[in-house]
Amino acid sequence: MAQRSARETALAACRLWRREKRFADSIISRLLANADFTRSDRAFSMELFYGVLRNLTLLDFWIDCLRASRIESNVRDVLQLGLYQILLLQTPEHAAVHETVALASQKQRPIINAILRAATRQRTELLTKAEEQPLSIRMSHPEFLVERWQQNFGTEDTEELCKWDNGPAPIYGRINRIKVDPETFHRLYPDSRPLSGNPDFVEFNNLPTAALDSGHCYIQDPSTSIACQLLDARPGEKILDACAAPGGKTAYLAQLMENRGAVIACDRDPKRLQILKSNINRLGATIVRTVRHDWTHNNPPAEILSNAPFDRVLLDAPCTNTGVVRRRIDVRWRLQPEDFSRMSNEQVIILRSVLRLLKPGGTLVYSTCSLEPEENEKVVCRVRAKLPALHFEAEKGSLPFRDGFDGAFAAKLNAA
């Protein structure tokens, strides 16, 4: 079988995503794993796939401007790919049109060629029409999500948030001080750039393969450090990381504890638990023990109960991920309005479950990567109303349009 081109791979990814409803990152990762691509071809294929997903509503708007009659899904897939190149990537016309048309079947090529060539002629007009559309179309976000953000953050910040979601995600890494000190790290990896105000974090232009393989760093947005720093874990303590996979926060806790004490790291998904174990081993966090458990079902297993009560508990709860849409490209298309109440109910269940394992006087930090009050402040309020002995101590968060990092929320609670 002939090697797929970068465009063919992107088209295959788009169709798999549409048909099978699998997560975007797993689709493109699997396709690229079997492709013998140069770095530039790999990057181009990812840019096309993620670019189409980021701009689905806008691309469909342009298709409707160019073709009034119904277009079948397989043709639409190719048109989205071509229009993204022509109107947003500004790919040279020959490549954008000729190479994209070649992806289609012989029967489909005439209509695709005609529409893409019309787009090149009407480029200025199409871009102007797009600027006149509502934010949900211009920035390709679900209308219900835009409306709720406008209510919560205001019109200007919502527009900035949507722009943020559609931008390329920087590559941040946390220096793993368990294995290397920052001075040595920067000497070994001179392309790393320190972040002002975040001494444990650096930025890279490209994925730092050598640093990752050696366990010297972990790819992690600086916003993830908020919950760990708020927890303030100390060497020698017993910590429960209740929803730990893939392990970035877990390993950071071990680092803050100077790799002394005990961290019980849980997750309910066996595949994610294996990823957690792999990351913990690579990063040298020897005080971490992993346990599979679903906090919404059954009582904790003996591996957890035998270590209770815990000095501190970190609950980085499952959430809608609205603070990390820039990195989880297709999250916006998976969300439904009812997800916010559904997730908040699950979060309350998990929070009440883990609180039973916290020692008197102990500290719990509840965190999410959601921007939604239902999953953040309101969850904390609901639990405190049922457990008045639980004392609120502090709250901290990150908003992309304000802080320049992923969205995050964390609240610190103390048991009486």
Secondary structure, DSSP 8 states (H G I E B T S, - for coil): -----HHHHHHHHHHHHHHH---HHHHHHHHHHT----HHHHHHHHHHHHHHHHTHHHHHHHHHHH--S---HHHHHHHHHHHIIIIII---HIIIIIIHHTTS-TTTHHHHHHHHHHHHHTHHHHHHHHHTS-HHHHTT--HHHHHHHHHHH-HHHHHHHHHHHTS---EEEEE-TTT--HHHHHHH-TT-EEETTEEEEEEESS--HHHHHTTSEEE--GGGHHHHHHHT--TT-EEEETT-TT-HHHHHHHHHTTT-SEEEEEES-HHHHHHHHHHHHHHT-TTEEEEE--TTSS---HHHHTT-SEEEEEEE-----GGGTTTSTTHHHH--TTHHHHHHHHHHHHHHHHHTTEEEEEEEEEEES---GGGTHHHHHHHHHH-TT-EEEEEEEE-HHHHSS--EEEEEEE--
